[in-house]
């Protein structure tokens, strides 16, 4: 069945059945009716032929007035600005692609410090610097909630914050659907039949948990939202002041694309009102939404020079007004997966796509230093290395001042894909401060200190890991080494 092509008569009958079956399962699990209604909207859209793609004919390049530059921001935040701020970190991911079964933010990044430890230190430094009890909230999934709150200093992080704010709130949980008919899938492990609905769920989660109203009642009107694995996303008072001065509802931090970021989501101008959100607004385009055959156009850096860092600024009063009006209808991303050998789809939304729901929006071009995520073990190697240090000013993970180059490009073979293998093979982290690029094919065990500089390529064609100590080198610079 191509794109769920169903006869018109069967279509409507099927649509109601698919929605009803998912709704029944969600209600049985105790999921709030507003989440159930929203998920029903997604199923109905896909049943109606929506495939999650944005028509290329409706996509226009952002205009100069759509973007501001971080370099032009001068004014610092004032005390009354800080009193309106909440910092929110997305923390629902398990890092399953890295072989993890716990929250990715529990991974050590610098010494014994994991993401959560560093984020906690960031908020403590921020509070001391501005003498303001700024609340910090984690949006967890059911898979990350317990471990997060068990981390020292997290459960009571908001003990001195007005309004009795919790440390976390839960995002929703939705059924995975069979691709063939959009009914909920049955799996050997019942938990595999469920999945998070994408981080666009954050807005409805704030509403349903009552946190949106609690924050507004406490005088908190602006949220700075970022991914928990992006330790470059520290608070900056100049951005807050700019956001307030411009009277914005929603702002997205974007940064210049490199070869490593060609698949990152981009801002675009909507030329048509094909989904009721309105024409001539900014939107977020993810690669999963790009029509087949247009991938090269999407990755054209002359047309789309910047990509979304997922550092977002949101006016909570504008969000409240949106919910009080037509609601917050985010474009649905149809994400195909395979579970128990069954073709399934996950119907997700991206939080950055909310930029298309508001009137007063802007992109802010920020330095690459505000984007230091860990999506793969190659990223983790770079963050753990001497390329990055923790700032004493705001606790952010920043480029080492001694490094004169940009972000190094690191490619590791599948021998390093799972964290257990990565930690075993990189028991000693090499110096990368002078590295331009590194490609490792096959297993090399970094068991002694070594410096990698310039462009380095290592290939092991054998089945046994090669110990770096056996190379008898303290530095490898601009060199390709192949072991037969």
C-alpha positions as CSV (number, residue, x, y, z in Angstrom):
1,X,0.0,0.0,0.0
2,X,1.6,3.2,-1.2
3,X,1.2,6.2,1.2
4,X,-1.8,4.5,2.7
5,X,-3.9,4.5,-0.5
6,X,-7.3,3.4,0.6
7,X,-10.7,3.7,-1.1
8,X,-12.7,6.8,0.0
9,X,-15.4,4.7,1.6
10,X,-13.1,2.4,3.5
11,X,-10.9,5.3,4.3
12,X,-13.4,7.0,6.7
13,X,-14.4,3.8,8.4
14,X,-10.8,2.8,8.8
15,X,-9.8,6.3,10.1
16,X,-12.3,6.1,12.9
17,X,-11.2,2.6,13.8
18,X,-7.5,3.4,13.9
19,X,-8.1,6.5,16.0
20,X,-10.4,4.6,18.3
21,X,-8.1,1.7,18.9
22,X,-5.2,4.1,19.7
23,X,-7.4,6.2,22.0
24,X,-8.5,3.1,23.9
25,X,-5.0,2.0,24.5
26,X,-3.9,5.5,25.6
27,X,-6.8,5.9,28.0
28,X,-6.1,2.4,29.5
29,X,-2.6,3.7,30.2
30,X,-3.9,6.7,32.0
31,X,-2.8,9.2,29.3
32,X,-4.5,12.6,29.4
33,X,-7.4,13.2,27.0
34,X,-5.6,16.2,25.4
35,X,-2.7,14.0,24.4
36,X,-5.2,11.4,23.0
37,X,-7.0,14.1,21.0
38,X,-3.7,15.4,19.6
39,X,-2.6,11.9,18.6
40,X,-6.0,11.3,16.9
41,X,-5.3,14.5,14.8
42,X,-2.1,13.0,13.6
43,X,-3.6,9.7,12.6
44,X,-6.5,11.5,10.8
45,X,-4.0,13.6,8.9
46,X,-2.0,10.6,7.7
47,X,-5.2,8.7,6.8
48,X,-6.2,11.8,4.7
49,X,-3.0,11.3,2.6
50,X,-0.6,13.5,4.6
51,X,2.9,12.0,4.2
52,X,4.8,14.4,6.4
53,X,6.4,16.0,3.3
54,X,6.5,19.8,2.6
55,X,5.8,20.6,-1.1
56,X,9.0,22.1,-2.5
57,X,7.0,24.6,-4.4
58,X,5.9,26.1,-1.1
59,X,9.4,26.6,0.2
60,X,11.1,30.0,0.0
61,X,14.5,31.1,1.3
62,X,14.4,33.2,4.5
63,X,14.6,36.9,3.9
64,X,17.3,39.1,5.5
65,X,14.8,40.5,8.0
66,X,14.0,37.0,9.2
67,X,17.5,36.7,10.8
68,X,19.3,38.7,13.4
69,X,23.0,38.3,14.4
70,X,24.3,37.4,17.8
71,X,27.3,39.7,17.1
72,X,25.0,42.7,17.0
73,X,23.5,42.1,20.5
74,X,24.9,44.6,23.0
75,X,22.5,45.1,25.9
76,X,22.6,42.7,28.9
77,X,19.6,41.4,30.6
78,X,18.2,43.4,33.5
79,X,17.2,42.1,36.9
80,X,13.5,42.3,36.0
81,X,14.2,40.2,32.8
82,X,15.7,37.4,34.8
83,X,12.7,37.3,37.0
84,X,10.7,36.2,34.0
85,X,13.0,33.4,32.9
86,X,12.7,29.6,33.1
87,X,15.4,27.2,31.6
88,X,14.0,24.0,30.2
89,X,16.2,21.0,29.1
90,X,14.9,18.2,26.9
91,X,16.0,15.0,28.6
92,X,13.8,12.2,27.2
93,X,16.4,10.5,25.0
94,X,18.1,7.1,25.8
95,X,20.8,7.3,23.2
96,X,19.8,3.9,21.9
97,X,21.9,4.4,18.7
98,X,24.9,4.5,20.9
99,X,23.9,1.3,22.7
100,X,22.5,3.0,25.8
101,X,19.4,1.9,27.8
102,X,19.5,4.8,30.3
103,X,19.3,8.6,29.9
104,X,22.0,9.8,27.6
105,X,22.6,12.7,30.0
106,X,24.1,10.2,32.5
107,X,27.1,9.7,30.2
108,X,30.4,11.1,31.6
109,X,31.6,14.0,29.4
110,X,34.5,15.6,31.3
111,X,36.2,13.4,33.9
112,X,33.4,12.1,36.2
113,X,31.0,14.9,35.3
114,X,28.0,13.8,33.2
115,X,25.6,16.1,31.4
116,X,23.3,16.4,34.4
117,X,26.1,17.4,36.7
118,X,27.3,20.0,34.2
119,X,23.8,21.4,33.6
120,X,23.2,21.6,37.4
121,X,26.5,23.6,37.7
122,X,25.4,25.9,34.9
123,X,22.1,26.9,36.6
124,X,23.9,27.4,39.9
125,X,26.5,29.7,38.3
126,X,23.7,31.5,36.5
127,X,21.7,32.0,39.7
128,X,24.8,33.4,41.5
129,X,25.8,35.6,38.6
130,X,22.4,37.3,38.3
131,X,21.3,36.9,41.9
132,X,18.1,35.4,40.7
133,X,16.4,32.0,41.6
134,X,15.9,31.0,38.0
135,X,13.9,27.7,37.8
136,X,15.4,24.7,35.8
137,X,13.0,22.1,34.4
138,X,13.8,18.8,32.7
139,X,11.3,17.3,30.3
140,X,11.8,13.6,30.9
141,X,10.3,10.5,29.3
142,X,9.1,7.6,31.4
143,X,12.4,5.9,30.5
144,X,14.6,8.8,31.9
145,X,12.5,10.2,34.8
146,X,13.7,8.0,37.7
147,X,17.4,8.0,36.8
148,X,17.4,11.8,36.4
149,X,15.7,12.5,39.7
150,X,18.1,10.1,41.4
151,X,21.1,12.1,40.2
152,X,22.5,14.1,43.2
153,X,21.3,17.7,43.3
154,X,18.6,17.3,40.6
155,X,15.4,16.4,42.5
156,X,15.7,19.5,44.7
157,X,17.3,21.9,42.2
158,X,14.3,24.3,42.5
159,X,14.0,24.2,46.3
160,X,14.5,27.9,46.6
161,X,12.4,28.9,43.5
162,X,9.1,30.7,44.0
163,X,6.0,28.7,43.1
164,X,7.3,25.4,44.3
165,X,8.4,24.3,40.9
166,X,9.3,20.6,40.4
167,X,12.5,19.6,38.8
168,X,10.9,17.8,35.9
169,X,7.7,17.0,34.0
170,X,6.9,14.1,31.7
171,X,6.4,14.2,28.0
172,X,3.6,12.0,26.5
173,X,3.7,8.4,25.3
174,X,1.9,7.2,22.2
175,X,1.4,3.9,20.4
176,X,3.6,2.8,17.5
177,X,1.4,2.1,14.4
178,X,1.5,-0.6,11.8
179,X,2.5,1.0,8.5
180,X,0.0,-1.1,6.6
181,X,-3.2,0.1,8.4
182,X,-2.2,2.6,11.1
183,X,-3.6,0.5,13.9
184,X,-1.5,0.1,17.1
185,X,1.1,-2.6,16.8
186,X,1.4,-5.6,19.2
187,X,4.9,-6.5,20.1
188,X,6.7,-9.3,22.0
189,X,7.8,-6.7,24.6
190,X,4.8,-4.6,25.4
191,X,7.0,-1.5,26.0
192,X,8.2,-1.7,22.3
193,X,4.6,-0.9,21.2
194,X,5.0,2.6,22.6
195,X,7.2,5.5,21.8
196,X,7.7,9.2,22.6
197,X,5.8,11.5,20.3
198,X,8.7,13.8,19.4
199,X,10.0,16.8,21.3
200,X,7.2,19.0,19.8
201,X,5.2,17.4,22.7
202,X,6.9,19.9,25.1
203,X,4.2,22.6,24.6
204,X,1.2,20.4,25.3
205,X,3.1,18.7,28.2
206,X,3.6,22.1,29.8
207,X,-0.1,22.8,29.5
208,X,-1.5,19.4,30.5
209,X,0.8,19.2,33.6
210,X,-0.4,22.6,34.7
211,X,3.2,23.9,34.6
212,X,2.3,26.6,32.0
213,X,-0.2,28.2,34.3
214,X,2.0,27.8,37.4
215,X,4.9,29.5,35.6
216,X,2.8,32.4,34.4
217,X,1.2,32.8,37.9
218,X,4.8,33.1,39.3
219,X,5.5,35.9,36.8
220,X,7.7,33.7,34.6
221,X,6.9,34.5,31.0
222,X,10.0,33.4,28.9
223,X,11.4,30.0,28.4
224,X,14.9,29.2,27.1
225,X,14.6,25.6,25.8
226,X,17.5,23.4,24.6
227,X,18.6,19.8,24.3
228,X,20.1,18.2,27.4
229,X,23.0,16.8,25.3
230,X,24.0,20.3,24.0
231,X,26.3,21.6,26.7
232,X,27.1,24.7,24.5
233,X,23.5,25.9,25.1
234,X,24.2,28.1,28.1
235,X,22.0,31.1,29.0
236,X,23.0,34.4,27.5
237,X,21.5,37.6,28.9
238,X,22.0,39.5,25.7
239,X,19.7,37.1,23.8
240,X,17.1,37.4,26.5
241,X,17.2,41.2,26.3
242,X,17.0,41.1,22.5
243,X,14.0,38.7,22.7
244,X,12.2,41.1,25.0
245,X,13.1,44.2,23.1
246,X,11.8,42.8,19.8
247,X,8.6,41.7,21.4
248,X,9.0,38.2,20.0
249,X,6.8,35.2,20.5
250,X,9.3,32.6,19.4
251,X,13.0,32.7,18.3
252,X,15.3,30.0,17.1
253,X,19.0,30.0,17.3
254,X,20.6,28.9,14.1
255,X,24.3,28.6,13.2
256,X,26.2,28.3,9.9
257,X,26.2,24.9,8.2
258,X,29.3,22.8,7.8
259,X,29.8,19.5,5.9
260,X,28.8,17.7,9.1
261,X,25.4,19.6,9.4
262,X,24.0,19.2,5.9
263,X,21.1,17.2,7.2
264,X,20.2,19.6,10.0
265,X,16.8,21.3,9.9
266,X,16.5,24.7,8.3
267,X,14.3,27.8,8.5
268,X,12.3,28.6,5.4
269,X,9.5,30.9,4.4
270,X,6.1,29.4,3.7
271,X,4.7,30.6,0.4
272,X,1.3,29.0,0.8
273,X,-1.2,28.2,3.5
274,X,-1.5,24.5,2.8
275,X,-2.1,23.4,6.4
276,X,-4.0,26.3,8.0
277,X,-1.0,27.7,9.8
278,X,-0.8,30.7,7.5
279,X,1.3,31.8,4.5
280,X,4.4,34.1,4.7
281,X,5.5,32.7,8.0
282,X,8.8,31.2,9.0
283,X,8.7,27.4,9.3
284,X,11.2,24.6,10.2
285,X,12.0,22.1,7.5
286,X,13.5,18.8,8.6
287,X,15.2,16.4,6.1
288,X,12.5,13.9,6.9
289,X,9.9,16.4,5.4
290,X,11.8,16.9,2.2
291,X,10.3,15.5,-1.0
292,X,12.2,12.7,-2.7
293,X,14.7,14.0,-5.2
294,X,15.0,17.4,-3.4
295,X,17.6,16.4,-0.8
296,X,20.4,18.1,-2.6
297,X,18.4,21.4,-2.8
298,X,17.8,21.1,1.0
299,X,21.5,20.7,1.6
300,X,22.4,23.6,-0.6
301,X,24.3,26.0,1.7
302,X,23.9,28.9,-0.6
303,X,20.1,28.7,-0.2
304,X,20.0,27.5,3.4
305,X,23.2,28.7,5.0
306,X,22.1,28.0,8.6
307,X,20.6,25.1,10.5
308,X,18.6,24.8,13.7
309,X,20.5,24.3,16.9
310,X,17.3,23.5,18.8
311,X,18.1,26.4,21.2
312,X,14.7,28.1,21.4
313,X,13.2,31.1,23.1
314,X,9.5,31.1,23.8
315,X,7.0,33.7,25.2
316,X,4.8,31.7,27.5
317,X,2.0,34.2,27.3
318,X,1.9,33.8,23.6
319,X,1.8,30.0,24.1
320,X,-1.1,30.3,26.5
321,X,-2.9,32.5,24.0
322,X,-2.3,30.0,21.2
323,X,-3.9,27.2,23.3
324,X,-6.8,29.4,24.2
325,X,-7.4,30.0,20.5
326,X,-7.1,27.5,17.7
327,X,-4.5,25.4,19.5
328,X,-0.9,24.5,18.5
329,X,-1.0,22.4,15.4
330,X,2.5,21.2,14.6
331,X,3.4,19.5,11.2
332,X,3.5,15.7,11.6
333,X,6.7,13.9,10.8
334,X,6.1,10.3,9.7
335,X,9.0,8.3,11.0
336,X,9.2,4.7,9.6
337,X,10.7,2.0,11.9
338,X,10.8,-1.7,12.1
339,X,9.8,-3.5,15.4
340,X,9.7,-7.2,15.8
341,X,10.1,-7.5,12.0
342,X,6.9,-5.3,11.5
343,X,7.0,-2.1,9.5
344,X,5.7,0.6,11.8
345,X,5.5,4.4,11.8
346,X,5.9,6.9,14.6
347,X,3.9,10.1,14.2
348,X,6.1,12.8,15.7
349,X,6.5,16.5,15.8
350,X,9.5,18.8,16.3
351,X,9.4,21.6,18.8
352,X,11.2,24.0,16.4
353,X,8.3,23.7,14.0
354,X,6.2,25.8,16.5
355,X,7.9,28.8,15.0
356,X,5.2,28.5,12.2
357,X,2.4,28.9,14.7
358,X,3.3,32.4,16.0
359,X,3.2,35.9,14.4
360,X,6.3,37.5,15.9
361,X,9.2,35.2,15.2
362,X,12.9,35.5,14.2
363,X,16.0,33.4,13.7
364,X,19.1,34.4,15.5
365,X,22.5,33.5,13.9
366,X,24.7,32.4,16.8
367,X,28.4,31.2,16.9
368,X,29.0,27.5,16.6
369,X,30.1,27.5,20.2
370,X,26.4,27.4,21.2
371,X,26.0,24.0,19.5
372,X,28.1,21.2,21.0
373,X,25.8,18.2,21.1
374,X,26.5,14.5,21.5
375,X,24.6,12.4,19.0
376,X,27.2,9.8,18.3
377,X,30.3,8.4,19.9
378,X,32.4,10.4,17.4
379,X,30.8,13.5,19.0
380,X,31.5,12.1,22.4
381,X,35.2,11.7,21.6
382,X,35.5,15.3,20.5
383,X,33.7,16.6,23.6
384,X,35.8,14.4,26.0
385,X,39.0,15.5,24.3
386,X,41.1,18.7,24.9
387,X,39.2,20.4,22.0
388,X,36.6,21.4,24.7
389,X,36.8,22.7,28.2
390,X,34.2,23.8,30.7
391,X,33.8,27.6,31.0
392,X,34.4,29.0,34.5
393,X,32.0,31.8,33.8
394,X,28.8,29.9,32.9
395,X,29.7,26.3,33.0
396,X,29.2,25.8,29.2
397,X,31.2,23.3,27.2
398,X,33.3,25.7,25.0
399,X,36.1,25.3,22.5
400,X,39.5,25.3,24.2
401,X,41.0,28.8,23.8
402,X,44.3,27.1,22.8
403,X,42.6,25.6,19.7
404,X,42.9,27.8,16.6
405,X,40.9,25.6,14.3
406,X,37.1,25.0,13.9
407,X,35.2,21.8,14.8
408,X,37.3,18.7,13.9
409,X,35.6,16.2,11.6
410,X,35.7,12.7,13.2
411,X,34.4,9.5,11.5
412,X,34.6,6.2,13.4
413,X,33.7,2.8,12.0
414,X,31.0,0.6,13.5
415,X,33.6,-0.9,15.8
416,X,33.0,2.2,17.9
417,X,29.3,2.5,17.5
418,X,28.2,1.0,20.8
419,X,29.3,2.8,24.0
420,X,30.8,-0.3,25.6
421,X,33.1,-0.8,22.6
422,X,33.9,2.9,22.4
423,X,35.0,3.1,26.0
424,X,37.1,-0.1,25.7
425,X,38.8,1.1,22.6
426,X,39.2,4.7,23.8
427,X,40.3,3.9,27.4
428,X,42.7,6.9,27.0
429,X,41.4,9.9,25.1
430,X,43.9,11.2,22.6
431,X,44.8,14.9,22.3
432,X,42.8,16.4,19.4
433,X,43.6,20.1,19.9
434,X,45.4,20.4,16.6
435,X,43.2,17.9,14.7
436,X,41.5,18.8,11.4
437,X,40.0,15.4,10.6
438,X,40.2,11.9,11.8
439,X,38.9,8.7,10.1
440,X,39.3,5.4,11.9
441,X,38.3,2.2,10.0
442,X,38.7,-1.0,12.0
443,X,39.5,-1.4,15.7
444,X,42.4,0.6,17.2
445,X,42.8,0.5,21.0
446,X,43.9,3.9,22.3
447,X,45.6,2.6,25.4
448,X,48.3,5.3,25.9
449,X,48.4,9.1,25.5
450,X,48.9,10.2,21.9
451,X,48.3,13.5,20.0
452,X,46.5,13.5,16.6
453,X,47.1,16.5,14.5
454,X,46.1,17.7,11.0
455,X,44.4,15.1,8.8
456,X,44.8,11.6,10.2
457,X,43.5,8.3,8.8
458,X,43.9,4.9,10.5
459,X,42.8,1.6,9.0
460,X,43.0,-1.8,10.6
461,X,42.2,-4.5,8.0
462,X,42.6,-7.3,10.5
463,X,40.2,-8.8,13.0
464,X,42.3,-8.1,16.1
465,X,42.3,-4.6,17.6
466,X,45.6,-2.8,17.1
467,X,47.0,-1.2,20.3
468,X,48.1,2.3,19.7
469,X,51.0,1.7,22.1
470,X,52.4,-0.8,19.6
471,X,52.8,2.0,17.1
472,X,55.6,3.5,19.2
473,X,54.4,7.0,18.5
474,X,53.5,10.0,20.7
475,X,52.1,12.0,17.8
476,X,50.5,11.2,14.5
477,X,50.2,14.3,12.2
478,X,48.9,14.5,8.6
479,X,49.4,10.8,8.1
480,X,47.5,7.7,6.9
481,X,48.4,4.4,8.6
482,X,47.2,1.1,7.4
483,X,47.6,-2.2,9.3
484,X,47.2,-5.4,7.3
